């Protein structure tokens, strides 16, 4: 089980590099085995080109390291909080991809300007509230996860598989590590298109709710028609 989990998590980490979302070691991907409650995550500061499945660090949901000799990603606490709070997800990715990070630094959610956005996000890509000085000075990484969870109090994390952390950068997730990487790639593409749209037409109000729903639900849910089905 651990070998398979580590391989899946390594694949997700390498995918965000292949897709240009990562500079040097700026980013991390993780995955969870729900049956055992164990999480595999990229080690801290290890160059991607050197990583093998054995480098992935295994922890439990409380953050206790149960396998591996390297230090885990410094964002482990945020990943764990998402796994504890969103039981339907199986993978988490954090990057500092250029356009999504720009929206996060600007303190702006990404509006659903068009149907490409609507194909993957059932509404705006939300942004968290800024962390307080006390939250930053305390368990900052855990509190980042808590800020994300608060923002999703009335949102379905599977219908909106990503978030911008104010002043920081994006997180994305999915039902498996590679799904999380996929959503991180899509989030960056949506952020880039939204930037250009807002630049070309600052008054753009975005797509109607009817068009958003039409595009989102043709790919998601029980009545989805996109693709080849079963």
HELIX and SHEET records of a PDB file:
HELIX    1   1 UNK A    2  UNK A   18  1                                  17    
HELIX    2   2 UNK A   48  UNK A   50  5                                   3    
HELIX    3   3 UNK A   53  UNK A   55  5                                   3    
HELIX    4   4 UNK A   76  UNK A   85  1                                  10    
HELIX    5   5 UNK A   98  UNK A  106  1                                   9    
HELIX    6   6 UNK A  115  UNK A  118  1                                   4    
HELIX    7   7 UNK A  133  UNK A  137  1                                   5    
HELIX    8   8 UNK A  140  UNK A  151  1                                  12    
HELIX    9   9 UNK A  177  UNK A  200  1                                  24    
HELIX   10  10 UNK A  209  UNK A  219  1                                  11    
SHEET    1   A 7 UNK A  65  UNK A  67  0                                        
SHEET    2   A 7 UNK A  57  UNK A  60 -1                                        
SHEET    3   A 7 UNK A  38  UNK A  41 -1                                        
SHEET    4   A 7 UNK A  27  UNK A  33 -1                                        
SHEET    5   A 7 UNK A  91  UNK A  95 -1                                        
SHEET    6   A 7 UNK A 170  UNK A 174 -1                                        
SHEET    7   A 7 UNK A 162  UNK A 164 -1                                        
END                                                                             
